[in-house]
Amino acid sequence: MKFNVEGMTCSHCERAITRAVAALGGTARVDIAAGTVEVDGVADETRVRTAIEDEGYRVLGNDGATEKDSGCCGSCHT
């Protein structure tokens, strides 16, 4: 499944999302420039969305609206 994600700006963001998806038993291909995350190995879309949002990113809905008002993790932009 593929998600449009806002707030990803660097390799730390990529690692955070990759690890969050791995904790669910899946793999993630993060394209920071395109703002997308492709996930394999996890069938539950809600669990993936929640995992990404819990890392501090916005997962966009089908209409472009955000599912949760959040932002970059902030770890690398201090």
PDB file of N, CA, C, O and CB in Angstrom:
ATOM      1  N   MET A   1       0.841  -1.166   0.000  1.00  0.00           N
ATOM      2  CA  MET A   1       0.000   0.000   0.000  1.00  0.00           C
ATOM      3  C   MET A   1       0.889   1.233   0.000  1.00  0.00           C
ATOM      4  O   MET A   1       2.033   1.191   0.452  1.00  0.00           O
ATOM      5  CB  MET A   1      -0.958  -0.004   1.208  1.00  0.00           C
ATOM      6  N   LYS A   2       0.351   2.320  -0.509  1.00  0.00           N
ATOM      7  CA  LYS A   2       1.134   3.546  -0.646  1.00  0.00           C
ATOM      8  C   LYS A   2       0.433   4.679   0.086  1.00  0.00           C
ATOM      9  O   LYS A   2      -0.788   4.824   0.021  1.00  0.00           O
ATOM     10  CB  LYS A   2       1.344   3.908  -2.138  1.00  0.00           C
ATOM     11  N   PHE A   3       1.230   5.476   0.783  1.00  0.00           N
ATOM     12  CA  PHE A   3       0.717   6.599   1.563  1.00  0.00           C
ATOM     13  C   PHE A   3       1.406   7.879   1.135  1.00  0.00           C
ATOM     14  O   PHE A   3       2.600   7.882   0.837  1.00  0.00           O
ATOM     15  CB  PHE A   3       0.913   6.360   3.071  1.00  0.00           C
ATOM     16  N   ASN A   4       0.648   8.970   1.105  1.00  0.00           N
ATOM     17  CA  ASN A   4       1.220  10.302   0.951  1.00  0.00           C
ATOM     18  C   ASN A   4       1.443  10.832   2.357  1.00  0.00           C
ATOM     19  O   ASN A   4       0.524  10.867   3.176  1.00  0.00           O
ATOM     20  CB  ASN A   4       0.285  11.261   0.100  1.00  0.00           C
ATOM     21  N   VAL A   5       2.682  11.245   2.627  1.00  0.00           N
ATOM     22  CA  VAL A   5       3.054  11.630   3.984  1.00  0.00           C
ATOM     23  C   VAL A   5       3.736  12.993   3.957  1.00  0.00           C
ATOM     24  O   VAL A   5       4.652  13.221   3.166  1.00  0.00           O
ATOM     25  CB  VAL A   5       3.980  10.566   4.627  1.00  0.00           C
ATOM     26  N   GLU A   6       3.289  13.889   4.816  1.00  0.00           N
ATOM     27  CA  GLU A   6       3.915  15.207   4.948  1.00  0.00           C
ATOM     28  C   GLU A   6       4.777  15.246   6.193  1.00  0.00           C
ATOM     29  O   GLU A   6       4.501  14.561   7.178  1.00  0.00           O
ATOM     30  CB  GLU A   6       2.851  16.321   4.999  1.00  0.00           C
ATOM     31  N   GLY A   7       5.825  16.056   6.138  1.00  0.00           N
ATOM     32  CA  GLY A   7       6.675  16.264   7.293  1.00  0.00           C
ATOM     33  C   GLY A   7       8.013  15.545   7.205  1.00  0.00           C
ATOM     34  O   GLY A   7       8.872  15.736   8.066  1.00  0.00           O
ATOM     35  N   MET A   8       8.204  14.720   6.178  1.00  0.00           N
ATOM     36  CA  MET A   8       9.480  14.003   6.023  1.00  0.00           C
ATOM     37  C   MET A   8      10.459  14.920   5.304  1.00  0.00           C
ATOM     38  O   MET A   8      10.180  15.414   4.212  1.00  0.00           O
ATOM     39  CB  MET A   8       9.292  12.655   5.233  1.00  0.00           C
ATOM     40  N   THR A   9      11.620  15.142   5.938  1.00  0.00           N
ATOM     41  CA  THR A   9      12.574  16.069   5.336  1.00  0.00           C
ATOM     42  C   THR A   9      14.000  15.553   5.254  1.00  0.00           C
ATOM     43  O   THR A   9      14.837  16.162   4.589  1.00  0.00           O
ATOM     44  CB  THR A   9      12.570  17.330   6.096  1.00  0.00           C
ATOM     45  N   CYS A  10      14.294  14.429   5.925  1.00  0.00           N
ATOM     46  CA  CYS A  10      15.695  14.018   5.996  1.00  0.00           C
ATOM     47  C   CYS A  10      15.820  12.517   6.227  1.00  0.00           C
ATOM     48  O   CYS A  10      14.824  11.799   6.320  1.00  0.00           O
ATOM     49  CB  CYS A  10      16.415  14.778   7.107  1.00  0.00           C
ATOM     50  N   SER A  11      17.070  12.061   6.318  1.00  0.00           N
ATOM     51  CA  SER A  11      17.311  10.631   6.518  1.00  0.00           C
ATOM     52  C   SER A  11      16.822  10.155   7.888  1.00  0.00           C
ATOM     53  O   SER A  11      16.455   8.990   8.035  1.00  0.00           O
ATOM     54  CB  SER A  11      18.797  10.326   6.365  1.00  0.00           C
ATOM     55  N   HIS A  12      16.811  11.029   8.882  1.00  0.00           N
ATOM     56  CA  HIS A  12      16.268  10.624  10.184  1.00  0.00           C
ATOM     57  C   HIS A  12      14.784  10.306  10.046  1.00  0.00           C
ATOM     58  O   HIS A  12      14.307   9.325  10.616  1.00  0.00           O
ATOM     59  CB  HIS A  12      16.488  11.736  11.247  1.00  0.00           C
ATOM     60  N   CYS A  13      14.059  11.116   9.305  1.00  0.00           N
ATOM     61  CA  CYS A  13      12.638  10.874   9.072  1.00  0.00           C
ATOM     62  C   CYS A  13      12.442   9.532   8.379  1.00  0.00           C
ATOM     63  O   CYS A  13      11.557   8.760   8.747  1.00  0.00           O
ATOM     64  CB  CYS A  13      12.021  12.011   8.230  1.00  0.00           C
ATOM     65  N   GLU A  14      13.262   9.258   7.383  1.00  0.00           N
ATOM     66  CA  GLU A  14      13.192   7.989   6.661  1.00  0.00           C
ATOM     67  C   GLU A  14      13.414   6.812   7.606  1.00  0.00           C
ATOM     68  O   GLU A  14      12.670   5.832   7.564  1.00  0.00           O
ATOM     69  CB  GLU A  14      14.227   7.960   5.529  1.00  0.00           C
ATOM     70  N   ARG A  15      14.432   6.904   8.453  1.00  0.00           N
ATOM     71  CA  ARG A  15      14.724   5.819   9.408  1.00  0.00           C
ATOM     72  C   ARG A  15      13.587   5.634  10.407  1.00  0.00           C
ATOM     73  O   ARG A  15      13.230   4.502  10.733  1.00  0.00           O
ATOM     74  CB  ARG A  15      16.032   6.104  10.160  1.00  0.00           C
ATOM     75  N   ALA A  16      13.021   6.726  10.892  1.00  0.00           N
ATOM     76  CA  ALA A  16      11.939   6.636  11.880  1.00  0.00           C
ATOM     77  C   ALA A  16      10.738   5.898  11.299  1.00  0.00           C
ATOM     78  O   ALA A  16      10.154   5.042  11.964  1.00  0.00           O
ATOM     79  CB  ALA A  16      11.518   8.042  12.354  1.00  0.00           C
ATOM     80  N   ILE A  17      10.370   6.221  10.073  1.00  0.00           N
ATOM     81  CA  ILE A  17       9.221   5.570   9.445  1.00  0.00           C
ATOM     82  C   ILE A  17       9.542   4.123   9.104  1.00  0.00           C
ATOM     83  O   ILE A  17       8.706   3.239   9.290  1.00  0.00           O
ATOM     84  CB  ILE A  17       8.793   6.328   8.183  1.00  0.00           C
ATOM     85  N   THR A  18      10.741   3.878   8.607  1.00  0.00           N
ATOM     86  CA  THR A  18      11.147   2.511   8.274  1.00  0.00           C
ATOM     87  C   THR A  18      11.109   1.624   9.507  1.00  0.00           C
ATOM     88  O   THR A  18      10.634   0.490   9.441  1.00  0.00           O
ATOM     89  CB  THR A  18      12.554   2.497   7.658  1.00  0.00           C
ATOM     90  N   ARG A  19      11.601   2.126  10.625  1.00  0.00           N
ATOM     91  CA  ARG A  19      11.591   1.345  11.875  1.00  0.00           C
ATOM     92  C   ARG A  19      10.178   1.131  12.399  1.00  0.00           C
ATOM     93  O   ARG A  19       9.861   0.057  12.911  1.00  0.00           O
ATOM     94  CB  ARG A  19      12.432   2.044  12.943  1.00  0.00           C
ATOM     95  N   ALA A  20       9.335   2.138  12.274  1.00  0.00           N
ATOM     96  CA  ALA A  20       7.953   2.011  12.753  1.00  0.00           C
ATOM     97  C   ALA A  20       7.210   0.935  11.971  1.00  0.00           C
ATOM     98  O   ALA A  20       6.458   0.151  12.550  1.00  0.00           O
ATOM     99  CB  ALA A  20       7.212   3.359  12.636  1.00  0.00           C
ATOM    100  N   VAL A  21       7.416   0.897  10.672  1.00  0.00           N
ATOM    101  CA  VAL A  21       6.768  -0.119   9.844  1.00  0.00           C
ATOM    102  C   VAL A  21       7.377  -1.491  10.115  1.00  0.00           C
ATOM    103  O   VAL A  21       6.662  -2.492  10.144  1.00  0.00           O
ATOM    104  CB  VAL A  21       6.893   0.237   8.349  1.00  0.00           C
ATOM    105  N   ALA A  22       8.678  -1.544  10.310  1.00  0.00           N
ATOM    106  CA  ALA A  22       9.340  -2.819  10.623  1.00  0.00           C
ATOM    107  C   ALA A  22       8.808  -3.406  11.928  1.00  0.00           C
ATOM    108  O   ALA A  22       8.695  -4.624  12.057  1.00  0.00           O
ATOM    109  CB  ALA A  22      10.867  -2.625  10.717  1.00  0.00           C
ATOM    110  N   ALA A  23       8.482  -2.554  12.888  1.00  0.00           N
ATOM    111  CA  ALA A  23       7.934  -3.027  14.164  1.00  0.00           C
ATOM    112  C   ALA A  23       6.580  -3.714  13.967  1.00  0.00           C
ATOM    113  O   ALA A  23       6.149  -4.497  14.813  1.00  0.00           O
ATOM    114  CB  ALA A  23       7.790  -1.852  15.150  1.00  0.00           C
ATOM    115  N   LEU A  24       5.914  -3.420  12.852  1.00  0.00           N
ATOM    116  CA  LEU A  24       4.648  -4.068  12.525  1.00  0.00           C
ATOM    117  C   LEU A  24       4.852  -5.339  11.700  1.00  0.00           C
ATOM    118  O   LEU A  24       3.896  -6.045  11.381  1.00  0.00           O
ATOM    119  CB  LEU A  24       3.748  -3.102  11.770  1.00  0.00           C
ATOM    120  N   GLY A  25       6.117  -5.619  11.359  1.00  0.00           N
ATOM    121  CA  GLY A  25       6.430  -6.804  10.569  1.00  0.00           C
ATOM    122  C   GLY A  25       6.513  -6.558   9.074  1.00  0.00           C
ATOM    123  O   GLY A  25       6.571  -7.503   8.287  1.00  0.00           O
ATOM    124  N   GLY A  26       6.520  -5.292   8.678  1.00  0.00           N
ATOM    125  CA  GLY A  26       6.558  -4.963   7.256  1.00  0.00           C
ATOM    126  C   GLY A  26       7.831  -4.251   6.854  1.00  0.00           C
ATOM    127  O   GLY A  26       8.738  -4.050   7.662  1.00  0.00           O
ATOM    128  N   THR A  27       7.877  -3.873   5.587  1.00  0.00           N
ATOM    129  CA  THR A  27       8.992  -3.095   5.063  1.00  0.00           C
ATOM    130  C   THR A  27       8.438  -1.822   4.441  1.00  0.00           C
ATOM    131  O   THR A  27       7.318  -1.807   3.930  1.00  0.00           O
ATOM    132  CB  THR A  27       9.818  -3.915   4.023  1.00  0.00           C
ATOM    133  N   ALA A  28       9.228  -0.753   4.486  1.00  0.00           N
ATOM    134  CA  ALA A  28       8.806   0.531   3.940  1.00  0.00           C
ATOM    135  C   ALA A  28       9.849   1.062   2.976  1.00  0.00           C
ATOM    136  O   ALA A  28      11.052   0.976   3.227  1.00  0.00           O
ATOM    137  CB  ALA A  28       8.553   1.542   5.062  1.00  0.00           C
ATOM    138  N   ARG A  29       9.370   1.611   1.872  1.00  0.00           N
ATOM    139  CA  ARG A  29      10.220   2.344   0.939  1.00  0.00           C
ATOM    140  C   ARG A  29       9.780   3.801   1.025  1.00  0.00           C
ATOM    141  O   ARG A  29       8.678   4.161   0.611  1.00  0.00           O
ATOM    142  CB  ARG A  29      10.112   1.777  -0.548  1.00  0.00           C
ATOM    143  N   VAL A  30      10.658   4.620   1.566  1.00  0.00           N
ATOM    144  CA  VAL A  30      10.341   6.030   1.806  1.00  0.00           C
ATOM    145  C   VAL A  30      10.965   6.875   0.709  1.00  0.00           C
ATOM    146  O   VAL A  30      12.166   6.776   0.457  1.00  0.00           O
ATOM    147  CB  VAL A  30      10.843   6.489   3.205  1.00  0.00           C
ATOM    148  N   ASP A  31      10.173   7.695   0.062  1.00  0.00           N
ATOM    149  CA  ASP A  31      10.651   8.644  -0.937  1.00  0.00           C
ATOM    150  C   ASP A  31      10.376  10.037  -0.391  1.00  0.00           C
ATOM    151  O   ASP A  31       9.268  10.560  -0.514  1.00  0.00           O
ATOM    152  CB  ASP A  31       9.958   8.421  -2.340  1.00  0.00           C
ATOM    153  N   ILE A  32      11.394  10.626   0.210  1.00  0.00           N
ATOM    154  CA  ILE A  32      11.235  11.929   0.847  1.00  0.00           C
ATOM    155  C   ILE A  32      10.848  12.990  -0.167  1.00  0.00           C
ATOM    156  O   ILE A  32       9.962  13.804   0.094  1.00  0.00           O
ATOM    157  CB  ILE A  32      12.519  12.334   1.562  1.00  0.00           C
ATOM    158  N   ALA A  33      11.503  12.991  -1.324  1.00  0.00           N
ATOM    159  CA  ALA A  33      11.229  14.010  -2.336  1.00  0.00           C
ATOM    160  C   ALA A  33       9.787  13.951  -2.837  1.00  0.00           C
ATOM    161  O   ALA A  33       9.166  14.988  -3.068  1.00  0.00           O
ATOM    162  CB  ALA A  33      12.185  13.849  -3.505  1.00  0.00           C
ATOM    163  N   ALA A  34       9.262  12.756  -3.001  1.00  0.00           N
ATOM    164  CA  ALA A  34       7.891  12.589  -3.485  1.00  0.00           C
ATOM    165  C   ALA A  34       6.872  12.663  -2.356  1.00  0.00           C
ATOM    166  O   ALA A  34       5.681  12.856  -2.600  1.00  0.00           O
ATOM    167  CB  ALA A  34       7.753  11.265  -4.212  1.00  0.00           C
ATOM    168  N   GLY A  35       7.340  12.510  -1.125  1.00  0.00           N
ATOM    169  CA  GLY A  35       6.434  12.526   0.014  1.00  0.00           C
ATOM    170  C   GLY A  35       5.586  11.273   0.101  1.00  0.00           C
ATOM    171  O   GLY A  35       4.424  11.322   0.503  1.00  0.00           O
ATOM    172  N   THR A  36       6.184  10.131  -0.283  1.00  0.00           N
ATOM    173  CA  THR A  36       5.427   8.884  -0.264  1.00  0.00           C
ATOM    174  C   THR A  36       6.137   7.806   0.548  1.00  0.00           C
ATOM    175  O   THR A  36       7.358   7.806   0.704  1.00  0.00           O
ATOM    176  CB  THR A  36       5.191   8.392  -1.683  1.00  0.00           C
ATOM    177  N   VAL A  37       5.326   6.896   1.053  1.00  0.00           N
ATOM    178  CA  VAL A  37       5.820   5.715   1.758  1.00  0.00           C
ATOM    179  C   VAL A  37       5.058   4.523   1.197  1.00  0.00           C
ATOM    180  O   VAL A  37       3.829   4.477   1.256  1.00  0.00           O
ATOM    181  CB  VAL A  37       5.637   5.841   3.331  1.00  0.00           C
ATOM    182  N   GLU A  38       5.797   3.558   0.652  1.00  0.00           N
ATOM    183  CA  GLU A  38       5.199   2.321   0.154  1.00  0.00           C
ATOM    184  C   GLU A  38       5.492   1.230   1.168  1.00  0.00           C
ATOM    185  O   GLU A  38       6.638   1.043   1.577  1.00  0.00           O
ATOM    186  CB  GLU A  38       5.748   1.941  -1.268  1.00  0.00           C
ATOM    187  N   VAL A  39       4.453   0.509   1.571  1.00  0.00           N
ATOM    188  CA  VAL A  39       4.572  -0.498   2.623  1.00  0.00           C
ATOM    189  C   VAL A  39       4.173  -1.858   2.088  1.00  0.00           C
ATOM    190  O   VAL A  39       3.147  -2.001   1.422  1.00  0.00           O
ATOM    191  CB  VAL A  39       3.708  -0.127   3.838  1.00  0.00           C
ATOM    192  N   ASP A  40       4.991  -2.855   2.386  1.00  0.00           N
ATOM    193  CA  ASP A  40       4.694  -4.250   2.074  1.00  0.00           C
ATOM    194  C   ASP A  40       4.740  -5.051   3.359  1.00  0.00           C
ATOM    195  O   ASP A  40       5.479  -4.715   4.284  1.00  0.00           O
ATOM    196  CB  ASP A  40       5.690  -4.824   1.026  1.00  0.00           C
ATOM    197  N   GLY A  41       3.951  -6.107   3.413  1.00  0.00           N
ATOM    198  CA  GLY A  41       4.020  -7.032   4.535  1.00  0.00           C
ATOM    199  C   GLY A  41       3.113  -6.733   5.702  1.00  0.00           C
ATOM    200  O   GLY A  41       3.131  -7.457   6.698  1.00  0.00           O
ATOM    201  N   VAL A  42       2.305  -5.664   5.602  1.00  0.00           N
ATOM    202  CA  VAL A  42       1.330  -5.346   6.649  1.00  0.00           C
ATOM    203  C   VAL A  42      -0.006  -5.125   5.948  1.00  0.00           C
ATOM    204  O   VAL A  42      -0.121  -4.266   5.074  1.00  0.00           O
ATOM    205  CB  VAL A  42       1.763  -4.072   7.501  1.00  0.00           C
ATOM    206  N   ALA A  43      -1.001  -5.893   6.330  1.00  0.00           N
ATOM    207  CA  ALA A  43      -2.300  -5.810   5.653  1.00  0.00           C
ATOM    208  C   ALA A  43      -3.215  -4.736   6.236  1.00  0.00           C
ATOM    209  O   ALA A  43      -4.139  -4.283   5.561  1.00  0.00           O
ATOM    210  CB  ALA A  43      -2.994  -7.147   5.721  1.00  0.00           C
ATOM    211  N   ASP A  44      -2.973  -4.329   7.465  1.00  0.00           N
ATOM    212  CA  ASP A  44      -3.874  -3.403   8.155  1.00  0.00           C
ATOM    213  C   ASP A  44      -3.436  -1.958   7.927  1.00  0.00           C
ATOM    214  O   ASP A  44      -2.477  -1.484   8.536  1.00  0.00           O
ATOM    215  CB  ASP A  44      -3.918  -3.714   9.665  1.00  0.00           C
ATOM    216  N   GLU A  45      -4.154  -1.267   7.041  1.00  0.00           N
ATOM    217  CA  GLU A  45      -3.828   0.122   6.702  1.00  0.00           C
ATOM    218  C   GLU A  45      -3.876   1.036   7.919  1.00  0.00           C
ATOM    219  O   GLU A  45      -3.043   1.932   8.056  1.00  0.00           O
ATOM    220  CB  GLU A  45      -4.783   0.637   5.640  1.00  0.00           C
ATOM    221  N   THR A  46      -4.837   0.818   8.796  1.00  0.00           N
ATOM    222  CA  THR A  46      -4.984   1.662   9.981  1.00  0.00           C
ATOM    223  C   THR A  46      -3.766   1.554  10.882  1.00  0.00           C
ATOM    224  O   THR A  46      -3.304   2.562  11.419  1.00  0.00           O
ATOM    225  CB  THR A  46      -6.244   1.281  10.756  1.00  0.00           C
ATOM    226  N   ARG A  47      -3.243   0.360  11.055  1.00  0.00           N
ATOM    227  CA  ARG A  47      -2.044   0.172  11.891  1.00  0.00           C
ATOM    228  C   ARG A  47      -0.845   0.911  11.304  1.00  0.00           C
ATOM    229  O   ARG A  47      -0.062   1.512  12.041  1.00  0.00           O
ATOM    230  CB  ARG A  47      -1.715  -1.329  12.036  1.00  0.00           C
ATOM    231  N   VAL A  48      -0.699   0.868   9.981  1.00  0.00           N
ATOM    232  CA  VAL A  48       0.414   1.559   9.329  1.00  0.00           C
ATOM    233  C   VAL A  48       0.258   3.067   9.487  1.00  0.00           C
ATOM    234  O   VAL A  48       1.210   3.756   9.853  1.00  0.00           O
ATOM    235  CB  VAL A  48       0.495   1.179   7.833  1.00  0.00           C
ATOM    236  N   ARG A  49      -0.939   3.580   9.213  1.00  0.00           N
ATOM    237  CA  ARG A  49      -1.196   5.023   9.374  1.00  0.00           C
ATOM    238  C   ARG A  49      -0.858   5.471  10.796  1.00  0.00           C
ATOM    239  O   ARG A  49      -0.185   6.481  10.999  1.00  0.00           O
ATOM    240  CB  ARG A  49      -2.678   5.356   9.048  1.00  0.00           C
ATOM    241  N   THR A  50      -1.331   4.710  11.762  1.00  0.00           N
ATOM    242  CA  THR A  50      -1.091   5.054  13.167  1.00  0.00           C
ATOM    243  C   THR A  50       0.401   5.035  13.488  1.00  0.00           C
ATOM    244  O   THR A  50       0.895   5.928  14.176  1.00  0.00           O
ATOM    245  CB  THR A  50      -1.842   4.081  14.094  1.00  0.00           C
ATOM    246  N   ALA A  51       1.111   4.047  13.005  1.00  0.00           N
ATOM    247  CA  ALA A  51       2.554   3.950  13.261  1.00  0.00           C
ATOM    248  C   ALA A  51       3.299   5.158  12.688  1.00  0.00           C
ATOM    249  O   ALA A  51       4.188   5.708  13.337  1.00  0.00           O
ATOM    250  CB  ALA A  51       3.120   2.649  12.659  1.00  0.00           C
ATOM    251  N   ILE A  52       2.933   5.566  11.473  1.00  0.00           N
ATOM    252  CA  ILE A  52       3.578   6.732  10.849  1.00  0.00           C
ATOM    253  C   ILE A  52       3.215   8.001  11.615  1.00  0.00           C
ATOM    254  O   ILE A  52       4.086   8.826  11.892  1.00  0.00           O
ATOM    255  CB  ILE A  52       3.158   6.864   9.358  1.00  0.00           C
ATOM    256  N   GLU A  53       1.956   8.162  11.955  1.00  0.00           N
ATOM    257  CA  GLU A  53       1.520   9.340  12.694  1.00  0.00           C
ATOM    258  C   GLU A  53       2.143   9.406  14.083  1.00  0.00           C
ATOM    259  O   GLU A  53       2.466  10.490  14.568  1.00  0.00           O
ATOM    260  CB  GLU A  53       0.011   9.351  12.808  1.00  0.00           C
ATOM    261  N   ASP A  54       2.310   8.265  14.718  1.00  0.00           N
ATOM    262  CA  ASP A  54       2.935   8.233  16.044  1.00  0.00           C
ATOM    263  C   ASP A  54       4.392   8.682  16.007  1.00  0.00           C
ATOM    264  O   ASP A  54       4.946   9.093  17.026  1.00  0.00           O
ATOM    265  CB  ASP A  54       2.847   6.832  16.626  1.00  0.00           C
ATOM    266  N   GLU A  55       5.007   8.604  14.836  1.00  0.00           N
ATOM    267  CA  GLU A  55       6.384   9.099  14.678  1.00  0.00           C
ATOM    268  C   GLU A  55       6.415  10.604  14.443  1.00  0.00           C
ATOM    269  O   GLU A  55       7.489  11.205  14.430  1.00  0.00           O
ATOM    270  CB  GLU A  55       7.079   8.381  13.517  1.00  0.00           C
ATOM    271  N   GLY A  56       5.242  11.222  14.256  1.00  0.00           N
ATOM    272  CA  GLY A  56       5.171  12.675  14.137  1.00  0.00           C
ATOM    273  C   GLY A  56       4.952  13.204  12.741  1.00  0.00           C
ATOM    274  O   GLY A  56       5.250  14.368  12.475  1.00  0.00           O
ATOM    275  N   TYR A  57       4.435  12.377  11.834  1.00  0.00           N
ATOM    276  CA  TYR A  57       4.219  12.798  10.450  1.00  0.00           C
ATOM    277  C   TYR A  57       2.734  12.815  10.133  1.00  0.00           C
ATOM    278  O   TYR A  57       1.936  12.191  10.833  1.00  0.00           O
ATOM    279  CB  TYR A  57       4.962  11.870   9.473  1.00  0.00           C
ATOM    280  N   ARG A  58       2.366  13.529   9.079  1.00  0.00           N
ATOM    281  CA  ARG A  58       0.974  13.615   8.647  1.00  0.00           C
ATOM    282  C   ARG A  58       0.745  12.648   7.494  1.00  0.00           C
ATOM    283  O   ARG A  58       1.433  12.712   6.475  1.00  0.00           O
ATOM    284  CB  ARG A  58       0.608  15.065   8.230  1.00  0.00           C
ATOM    285  N   VAL A  59      -0.216  11.761   7.657  1.00  0.00           N
ATOM    286  CA  VAL A  59      -0.636  10.884   6.573  1.00  0.00           C
ATOM    287  C   VAL A  59      -1.846  11.543   5.932  1.00  0.00           C
ATOM    288  O   VAL A  59      -2.840  11.819   6.604  1.00  0.00           O
ATOM    289  CB  VAL A  59      -0.964   9.423   7.083  1.00  0.00           C
ATOM    290  N   LEU A  60      -1.761  11.793   4.632  1.00  0.00           N
ATOM    291  CA  LEU A  60      -2.839  12.481   3.931  1.00  0.00           C
ATOM    292  C   LEU A  60      -3.937  11.507   3.539  1.00  0.00           C
ATOM    293  O   LEU A  60      -3.664  10.364   3.169  1.00  0.00           O
ATOM    294  CB  LEU A  60      -2.302  13.197   2.692  1.00  0.00           C
ATOM    295  N   GLY A  61      -5.176  11.963   3.621  1.00  0.00           N
ATOM    296  CA  GLY A  61      -6.315  11.179   3.168  1.00  0.00           C
ATOM    297  C   GLY A  61      -6.437  11.260   1.659  1.00  0.00           C
ATOM    298  O   GLY A  61      -5.645  11.942   1.008  1.00  0.00           O
ATOM    299  N   ASN A  62      -7.410  10.579   1.101  1.00  0.00           N
ATOM    300  CA  ASN A  62      -7.596  10.546  -0.349  1.00  0.00           C
ATOM    301  C   ASN A  62      -7.870  11.916  -0.942  1.00  0.00           C
ATOM    302  O   ASN A  62      -7.561  12.155  -2.109  1.00  0.00           O
ATOM    303  CB  ASN A  62      -8.723   9.618  -0.699  1.00  0.00           C
ATOM    304  N   ASP A  63      -8.451  12.829  -0.152  1.00  0.00           N
ATOM    305  CA  ASP A  63      -8.773  14.160  -0.659  1.00  0.00           C
ATOM    306  C   ASP A  63      -7.673  15.177  -0.378  1.00  0.00           C
ATOM    307  O   ASP A  63      -7.847  16.367  -0.639  1.00  0.00           O
ATOM    308  CB  ASP A  63     -10.069  14.639  -0.056  1.00  0.00           C
ATOM    309  N   GLY A  64      -6.514  14.704   0.164  1.00  0.00           N
ATOM    310  CA  GLY A  64      -5.415  15.598   0.463  1.00  0.00           C
ATOM    311  C   GLY A  64      -5.478  16.181   1.855  1.00  0.00           C
ATOM    312  O   GLY A  64      -4.558  16.886   2.269  1.00  0.00           O
ATOM    313  N   ALA A  65      -6.552  15.901   2.595  1.00  0.00           N
ATOM    314  CA  ALA A  65      -6.673  16.402   3.965  1.00  0.00           C
ATOM    315  C   ALA A  65      -5.806  15.567   4.891  1.00  0.00           C
ATOM    316  O   ALA A  65      -5.605  14.374   4.660  1.00  0.00           O
ATOM    317  CB  ALA A  65      -8.148  16.381   4.437  1.00  0.00           C
ATOM    318  N   THR A  66      -5.302  16.186   5.920  1.00  0.00           N
ATOM    319  CA  THR A  66      -4.478  15.438   6.866  1.00  0.00           C
ATOM    320  C   THR A  66      -5.358  14.619   7.783  1.00  0.00           C
ATOM    321  O   THR A  66      -6.463  15.023   8.145  1.00  0.00           O
ATOM    322  CB  THR A  66      -3.586  16.382   7.684  1.00  0.00           C
ATOM    323  N   GLU A  67      -4.843  13.463   8.149  1.00  0.00           N
ATOM    324  CA  GLU A  67      -5.541  12.586   9.074  1.00  0.00           C
ATOM    325  C   GLU A  67      -5.273  13.005  10.515  1.00  0.00           C
ATOM    326  O   GLU A  67      -6.091  12.758  11.402  1.00  0.00           O
ATOM    327  CB  GLU A  67      -5.119  11.130   8.854  1.00  0.00           C
ATOM    328  N   LYS A  68      -4.131  13.637  10.744  1.00  0.00           N
ATOM    329  CA  LYS A  68      -3.754  14.045  12.091  1.00  0.00           C
ATOM    330  C   LYS A  68      -2.854  15.264  11.955  1.00  0.00           C
ATOM    331  O   LYS A  68      -1.955  15.270  11.113  1.00  0.00           O
ATOM    332  CB  LYS A  68      -3.037  12.881  12.875  1.00  0.00           C
ATOM    333  N   ASP A  69      -3.070  16.274  12.747  1.00  0.00           N
ATOM    334  CA  ASP A  69      -2.269  17.484  12.669  1.00  0.00           C
ATOM    335  C   ASP A  69      -0.982  17.271  13.442  1.00  0.00           C
ATOM    336  O   ASP A  69      -0.969  17.337  14.671  1.00  0.00           O
ATOM    337  CB  ASP A  69      -3.045  18.705  13.213  1.00  0.00           C
ATOM    338  N   SER A  70       0.102  17.014  12.720  1.00  0.00           N
ATOM    339  CA  SER A  70       1.401  16.768  13.341  1.00  0.00           C
ATOM    340  C   SER A  70       2.472  17.304  12.415  1.00  0.00           C
ATOM    341  O   SER A  70       2.158  17.932  11.404  1.00  0.00           O
ATOM    342  CB  SER A  70       1.620  15.250  13.636  1.00  0.00           C
ATOM    343  N   GLY A  71       3.725  17.069  12.740  1.00  0.00           N
ATOM    344  CA  GLY A  71       4.802  17.559  11.911  1.00  0.00           C
ATOM    345  C   GLY A  71       6.032  16.700  12.035  1.00  0.00           C
ATOM    346  O   GLY A  71       5.991  15.613  12.612  1.00  0.00           O
ATOM    347  N   CYS A  72       7.116  17.186  11.497  1.00  0.00           N
ATOM    348  CA  CYS A  72       8.377  16.462  11.550  1.00  0.00           C
ATOM    349  C   CYS A  72       8.738  16.161  12.996  1.00  0.00           C
ATOM    350  O   CYS A  72       8.339  16.879  13.912  1.00  0.00           O
ATOM    351  CB  CYS A  72       9.500  17.266  10.866  1.00  0.00           C
ATOM    352  N   CYS A  73       9.484  15.110  13.183  1.00  0.00           N
ATOM    353  CA  CYS A  73       9.874  14.678  14.510  1.00  0.00           C
ATOM    354  C   CYS A  73      10.648  15.768  15.261  1.00  0.00           C
ATOM    355  O   CYS A  73      10.629  15.805  16.491  1.00  0.00           O
ATOM    356  CB  CYS A  73      10.709  13.415  14.417  1.00  0.00           C
ATOM    357  N   GLY A  74      11.327  16.653  14.525  1.00  0.00           N
ATOM    358  CA  GLY A  74      12.061  17.736  15.149  1.00  0.00           C
ATOM    359  C   GLY A  74      13.459  17.365  15.616  1.00  0.00           C
ATOM    360  O   GLY A  74      14.213  18.240  16.041  1.00  0.00           O
ATOM    361  N   SER A  75      13.818  16.111  15.551  1.00  0.00           N
ATOM    362  CA  SER A  75      15.109  15.660  16.052  1.00  0.00           C
ATOM    363  C   SER A  75      16.286  16.244  15.297  1.00  0.00           C
ATOM    364  O   SER A  75      17.361  16.430  15.869  1.00  0.00           O
ATOM    365  CB  SER A  75      15.178  14.176  15.996  1.00  0.00           C
ATOM    366  N   CYS A  76      16.098  16.533  14.029  1.00  0.00           N
ATOM    367  CA  CYS A  76      17.228  16.973  13.224  1.00  0.00           C
ATOM    368  C   CYS A  76      17.132  18.444  12.835  1.00  0.00           C
ATOM    369  O   CYS A  76      17.981  18.937  12.092  1.00  0.00           O
ATOM    370  CB  CYS A  76      17.331  16.126  11.984  1.00  0.00           C
ATOM    371  N   HIS A  77      16.133  19.143  13.315  1.00  0.00           N
ATOM    372  CA  HIS A  77      15.914  20.535  12.897  1.00  0.00           C
ATOM    373  C   HIS A  77      15.899  21.479  14.102  1.00  0.00           C
ATOM    374  O   HIS A  77      15.022  22.335  14.216  1.00  0.00           O
ATOM    375  CB  HIS A  77      14.591  20.657  12.117  1.00  0.00           C
ATOM    376  N   THR A  78      16.856  21.321  14.978  1.00  0.00           N
ATOM    377  CA  THR A  78      16.886  22.182  16.153  1.00  0.00           C
ATOM    378  C   THR A  78      17.810  23.341  15.973  1.00  0.00           C
ATOM    379  O   THR A  78      17.950  24.165  16.877  1.00  0.00           O
ATOM    380  CB  THR A  78      17.286  21.409  17.361  1.00  0.00           C
TER     381      THR A  78
END
